[in-house]
Structure formats: structure tokens, C-alpha cells
Amino acid sequence: MRQPSPSQSPTEHRRGTELALHEQTAPSAHHQAGESGWRGAAMITLHCLTGCLIGEWIGLACGVVLSLPSGVTAVLATVLAYASGFGLTIWPLFRRGMGFWPALTTVFVGEAVSIGVMEVAMNAVDFAMGGMGVKSLFVPRYWEALGVASVAGFLGAWPVNFWLLGRNMKSCHHAAHAGQRSEVQFPGRINATPKAATITNKRPS
């Protein structure tokens, strides 16, 4: 904590205190936002799987309803999975004020590799189990294949995301969630965030 100078005004002293609190809390917040390891990779993979499944399900459903060939259905499902997967990751960056191209370049490498591996595993399992070849969405095999494919996609992308995290190539998720996860609380006296540190206690009346 910085020591106040005798010549400092109360306002300057207060600003110096806030800056010192920011310097103390920012490294801790950065550590929380940058956590890695298998648990962190699992959470990121689950997030990717959620985004992919939206597009995957729409693509497979269109292929079944329109009786498209399995190859066309797989391509359609992959394209839509990329669209929904990227969208789910980019949206929080938009909400924080980031432009389209900066957001896209932030998520592109990590998401492209992760979603690609996930889609290869999912489409291979879905095709092998015959989920793409059913004639109706009400056939149990369609849903069984989708469920097994989802597990395969998660297991396939999990070690890939672990590798990407270890090389700091999944900064998209760090950037998207840093603002939500980096808040540091000091009960009763101070609420500090990496953006600013604000003293909340008041003088007794």
C-alpha cells in the first residue's frame, strides 16, 4: 500500500489508495481468469459442446426432414455448429464493447481447432450409428446416436483444449469471462475489481 505524502490532498490520497488496491487485486484476478489444467479444459470443452450442439442438432434435423444424403447432412451440421459455436463465444465479447473483427480474431484459432475436432468425432459416431440415415426425428436411433456423438465430441476435444490452454491459445474464454470472474470482495470495507477499486465504507454519523 502506498504511503500518503504530507503534501497530498485528501482527494490525491484517495486516488492513490484506489490505484494501490487495483495493483494488488489485478494479479489475483488475472490468475483466476487464466486458470488451466484438466478441470479448466473440461469447463471450456463443455462450453464449446453447448455451442456446437445447437448447430449440430439443427443441421442433422434439416438433413433428416429433407432426406438429404449423409455427406450433405454432415457438412450442413458442421457449418451450423461452427456458426453457433463461434456465436456463443463471441457474444460476451460484443457485450463488453469489442468490435466484430477484434472479437473474431480473439476466438478464431482456439475455437476453430476445438470445434473441428469435436465435429469430426461427433459426425463419425453419428454416421456409424446410423443417426443421419433415419427417416424421422421420432426414431429412437436418431437421439441415441446424437447422445453418444455428444459424449464422443466432448472426449475428443477435451485433451485438445487442455493442450490449447497450456499454450495460451484459448484466450477467447479468458477474455469473455474475465470481467465476470475477476471481482474480488472485501466484506464490510472494500469492493475491488481490476477496472477500479472503490472504498465503500462511510464515516460514522
C-alpha positions as CSV (number, residue, x, y, z in Angstrom):
1,M,0.0,0.0,0.0
2,R,1.3,3.4,-0.9
3,Q,2.1,5.8,2.0
4,P,0.5,9.2,1.8
5,S,2.7,12.2,1.4
6,P,2.2,15.1,3.9
7,S,1.6,17.4,1.0
8,Q,-1.1,15.3,-0.6
9,S,-4.6,16.5,-0.5
10,P,-7.4,14.1,0.7
11,T,-8.5,13.6,-2.9
12,E,-5.0,12.7,-4.1
13,H,-4.6,10.3,-1.2
14,R,-7.9,8.6,-2.0
15,R,-6.9,8.2,-5.7
16,G,-3.5,6.8,-4.6
17,T,-5.3,4.3,-2.3
18,E,-7.6,3.2,-5.2
19,L,-4.6,2.7,-7.5
20,A,-2.8,0.6,-4.9
21,L,-5.8,-1.6,-4.4
22,H,-6.1,-2.1,-8.2
23,E,-2.4,-3.1,-8.4
24,Q,-3.0,-5.7,-5.6
25,T,-6.2,-7.2,-6.9
26,A,-5.4,-7.3,-10.7
27,P,-2.8,-10.1,-10.5
28,S,-5.2,-12.2,-8.4
29,A,-7.9,-11.6,-10.9
30,H,-5.6,-12.5,-13.8
31,H,-4.7,-15.8,-12.1
32,Q,-8.4,-16.7,-11.7
33,A,-9.3,-15.8,-15.3
34,G,-6.3,-17.7,-16.6
35,E,-6.7,-21.0,-14.7
36,S,-5.8,-24.0,-16.7
37,G,-5.4,-27.8,-16.1
38,W,-7.8,-30.6,-16.9
39,R,-10.7,-29.1,-14.9
40,G,-10.4,-25.8,-16.8
41,A,-10.2,-27.6,-20.1
42,A,-13.3,-29.6,-19.2
43,M,-15.3,-26.4,-18.5
44,I,-14.2,-24.9,-21.7
45,T,-15.0,-28.1,-23.6
46,L,-18.4,-28.2,-22.1
47,H,-19.0,-24.6,-23.2
48,C,-17.8,-25.4,-26.8
49,L,-20.0,-28.5,-26.8
50,T,-23.1,-26.5,-25.9
51,G,-22.5,-24.1,-28.8
52,C,-21.7,-26.9,-31.2
53,L,-24.8,-28.9,-30.3
54,I,-27.1,-26.1,-31.2
55,G,-25.9,-26.0,-34.8
56,E,-25.3,-29.8,-34.9
57,W,-28.8,-30.6,-34.0
58,I,-30.3,-28.1,-36.4
59,G,-28.2,-29.4,-39.2
60,L,-29.0,-33.1,-38.5
61,A,-32.7,-32.3,-38.1
62,C,-32.7,-30.5,-41.5
63,G,-30.9,-33.4,-43.1
64,V,-33.4,-35.9,-41.7
65,V,-36.5,-33.9,-42.5
66,L,-35.3,-33.1,-46.1
67,S,-33.9,-36.6,-46.6
68,L,-30.5,-35.2,-47.6
69,P,-27.6,-37.6,-48.2
70,S,-25.5,-38.3,-45.2
71,G,-22.5,-36.4,-46.6
72,V,-24.5,-33.3,-47.2
73,T,-26.1,-33.6,-43.7
74,A,-22.6,-33.9,-42.1
75,V,-21.4,-30.7,-44.0
76,L,-24.5,-28.8,-43.1
77,A,-24.3,-29.8,-39.4
78,T,-20.6,-28.8,-39.3
79,V,-21.2,-25.4,-40.8
80,L,-24.0,-24.7,-38.4
81,A,-22.0,-26.0,-35.5
82,Y,-19.2,-23.6,-36.3
83,A,-21.7,-20.7,-36.6
84,S,-23.4,-21.4,-33.3
85,G,-20.1,-22.3,-31.5
86,F,-18.4,-19.1,-32.6
87,G,-21.5,-17.1,-31.8
88,L,-21.8,-18.3,-28.3
89,T,-18.2,-17.4,-27.6
90,I,-18.2,-14.0,-29.4
91,W,-21.4,-12.7,-27.9
92,P,-19.9,-12.0,-24.4
93,L,-17.1,-10.0,-26.2
94,F,-19.7,-8.0,-28.0
95,R,-21.4,-7.2,-24.8
96,R,-18.2,-5.9,-23.4
97,G,-17.9,-3.5,-26.3
98,M,-15.4,-5.3,-28.6
99,G,-15.8,-4.9,-32.3
100,F,-16.6,-7.8,-34.7
101,W,-13.1,-8.3,-36.2
102,P,-11.2,-8.0,-32.9
103,A,-13.6,-10.5,-31.4
104,L,-13.3,-12.8,-34.3
105,T,-9.5,-12.8,-34.2
106,T,-9.6,-13.3,-30.5
107,V,-11.6,-16.5,-30.7
108,F,-10.7,-17.9,-34.2
109,V,-7.7,-20.1,-33.6
110,G,-8.8,-21.7,-30.3
111,E,-12.4,-22.2,-31.4
112,A,-11.6,-23.4,-34.9
113,V,-9.4,-26.2,-33.7
114,S,-11.6,-27.2,-30.8
115,I,-14.8,-27.2,-32.8
116,G,-13.1,-29.0,-35.7
117,V,-12.0,-31.9,-33.6
118,M,-15.4,-32.1,-31.9
119,E,-17.3,-32.2,-35.2
120,V,-15.1,-34.9,-36.6
121,A,-15.8,-37.1,-33.6
122,M,-19.5,-36.3,-33.5
123,N,-20.2,-36.8,-37.2
124,A,-18.1,-40.0,-37.3
125,V,-20.1,-41.5,-34.4
126,D,-23.4,-40.3,-35.7
127,F,-22.8,-41.7,-39.2
128,A,-21.5,-45.1,-37.7
129,M,-24.7,-45.4,-35.6
130,G,-27.0,-44.5,-38.5
131,G,-28.4,-41.4,-36.9
132,M,-28.0,-39.5,-40.2
133,G,-29.9,-42.1,-42.2
134,V,-33.1,-42.2,-40.3
135,K,-36.4,-41.1,-41.9
136,S,-37.9,-39.3,-38.9
137,L,-36.8,-37.3,-35.9
138,F,-39.0,-39.6,-33.8
139,V,-36.9,-42.6,-34.4
140,P,-35.0,-43.5,-31.2
141,R,-31.8,-44.3,-33.1
142,Y,-31.6,-40.6,-34.1
143,W,-31.5,-39.4,-30.5
144,E,-29.3,-42.3,-29.3
145,A,-26.7,-41.5,-32.0
146,L,-26.8,-37.8,-31.1
147,G,-26.3,-38.6,-27.4
148,V,-23.3,-40.9,-28.0
149,A,-21.9,-38.5,-30.5
150,S,-22.0,-35.7,-27.9
151,V,-20.0,-37.7,-25.5
152,A,-17.5,-38.6,-28.2
153,G,-17.2,-35.0,-29.2
154,F,-16.5,-33.9,-25.6
155,L,-13.9,-36.7,-25.0
156,G,-12.2,-35.9,-28.3
157,A,-12.0,-32.1,-27.7
158,W,-11.1,-32.3,-24.0
159,P,-7.4,-33.1,-24.4
160,V,-7.2,-30.7,-27.4
161,N,-8.5,-27.9,-25.2
162,F,-6.0,-28.9,-22.4
163,W,-3.2,-28.6,-25.0
164,L,-4.5,-25.2,-26.2
165,L,-4.8,-23.9,-22.7
166,G,-1.3,-24.9,-21.9
167,R,-0.1,-22.8,-24.8
168,N,-2.4,-19.9,-24.0
169,M,-4.4,-20.4,-27.2
170,K,-7.8,-20.3,-25.6
171,S,-7.6,-16.6,-24.6
172,C,-11.1,-16.2,-26.1
173,H,-12.7,-17.7,-23.0
174,H,-10.4,-15.8,-20.7
175,A,-11.4,-12.6,-22.4
176,A,-15.1,-13.4,-22.4
177,H,-15.3,-14.3,-18.8
178,A,-12.6,-12.2,-17.1
179,G,-15.0,-9.5,-16.2
180,Q,-17.4,-11.8,-14.6
181,R,-14.8,-13.9,-12.6
182,S,-12.3,-11.3,-11.6
183,E,-14.2,-9.4,-9.0
184,V,-12.5,-9.5,-5.5
185,Q,-14.7,-8.9,-2.4
186,F,-13.5,-7.5,0.9
187,P,-16.6,-7.9,3.1
188,G,-17.7,-4.8,5.1
189,R,-15.0,-2.4,3.8
190,I,-13.8,-2.6,0.2
191,N,-15.2,-3.9,-3.1
192,A,-12.4,-4.1,-5.7
193,T,-12.3,-5.1,-9.3
194,P,-9.5,-4.9,-11.9
195,K,-11.3,-1.9,-13.5
196,A,-11.4,0.1,-10.4
197,A,-11.2,-0.2,-6.6
198,T,-13.8,1.7,-4.7
199,I,-13.9,2.3,-0.9
200,T,-17.4,1.7,0.2
201,N,-17.2,2.2,4.0
202,K,-18.6,5.5,5.2
203,R,-17.7,7.6,8.2
204,P,-19.9,7.0,11.2
205,S,-22.5,9.7,11.7
